[in-house]
Amino acid sequence: MPKSEAAWLVAKHGPLQVKEAPYTEPEGDEILVRNRAVAVNPVDWMKPYVGDLLFTWIKYPFVLGSDLAGEVAAVGGAVTDIRVGDRVLAMAAGACKQRARAAEGAFQAHTIVSRRLTTVIPDHLSYVEAAVVPLGLTTAACGLFQSDLLALERPSAHTGARDQWVIIWGGSTSVGSNAIQLAVAAGYGVVTTASPKNFEYVRTLGAAHAFDYNSRDVVRDIIAALRGKHVVGALSIGAGSTAPCMEILAQCQGRKFVASCSAPVSFQDMIKGSRITFAVFVDMLGAMLSSSASTWAKSRRLGVASRFFDASSVVDNDIGRYIYQEYLGPALASGNFRPAPPPQVVGTSLHDIQTAFDIQRSGVSAAKIVVALAYTKSR
């Protein structure tokens, strides 16, 4: 039996430990990927920090991680269009409640993934570049296209421009970088926010207008830019972003709905030490309750609805299948969709994932933290 290894979260708090892991054979529509690059997201370092306040269904030891790229090592009997040796990117869904399975975490040498969340990548794309895509893409697709969220029309190779606009607050983030490209590919005009140093970056992704989210006049300026235009809603990314999106939509023509994928307060601004303390927990809870109450009151006053979401629902619905199996492969091959934000490589082994956590936790801008595993091929 082949051997594998993983960066295990062995308890609800504490650093990752690299140890031997089972080599799991794929079944049905599953694919086993030998990972060549993995990327880190905020939720990855937050889990060992807040412990059982997040992903309460997880049993220890566990393997975290959602973003991976690598070579197909084996396929289940129901997989007929992907073969051993194919180069792929995939979203690892192990931490999702409907999976809750260590074998499906990205931070290991071999990961089980679902065919519906896997895309063969073109030869010109490196594993490091491909690894930045999955979770940001999946979250963006969920917020933009799911029927109970913004419900926009899906992108395709034949989509023409629509006389409709969407607001994407937080365009230089991982989710925002993917959301801008998806919305533009679906024919929508995009107004986004970023820091001024990232204005050119979000424009290269397709945003028509970029505004400084720290400006005192940002709400007024976006309202002015959208005057006379039909707005189909807003995707809010980042703590505190739902409220300004509501204020904007209240003054615009179109749908009054905000899809939000961020907590109401920034955990990153509140963290202290290596794990949550009772005092920090109380501060977080108070801030979240206060922010949630304020958002609810604003929603009632302005007549703008909002809903929080995460990417887990896309794991089993048709949005995930469509994006990964029909849209993404051709879009990557043609250059109409590009992996974003750019990778920032911080290590070459599973032992470096803990360092990647620390770097991500300290804050990054218009970049994605990636560990390029030492056995990665040159492509």
Secondary structure, 3 states (H helix, E strand, C coil): CCCEEEEEECCCCCCCEEEEECCCCCCCCEEEEEEEEEECCHHHHHHHHHHHHCCCCCCCCECCCCEEEEEEEEECCCCCCCCCCCEEEEECCCCCCCCCCHHHCCCECEEEEEHHHEEECCCCCCHHHHCCCHHHHHHHHHHHHCCCCCCCCCCCCCCCCCCCEEEEECCCCHHHHHHHHHHHHCCCEEEEEECHHHHHHHHHCCCCEEEECCCCCHHHHHHHHCCCCEEEEEEECCCCCHHHHHHHHHCCEECCEEEECCCCCCHHHHCCCCCCCHHHHHHHHHHHHHHHHHHHHHHHHHCCEEEECCHHHHHCCHHHHHHHHHHHHHHHHHCCCCCCCCEEEEECCHHHHHHHHHHHHHCCCCCEEEEECCCCCCC
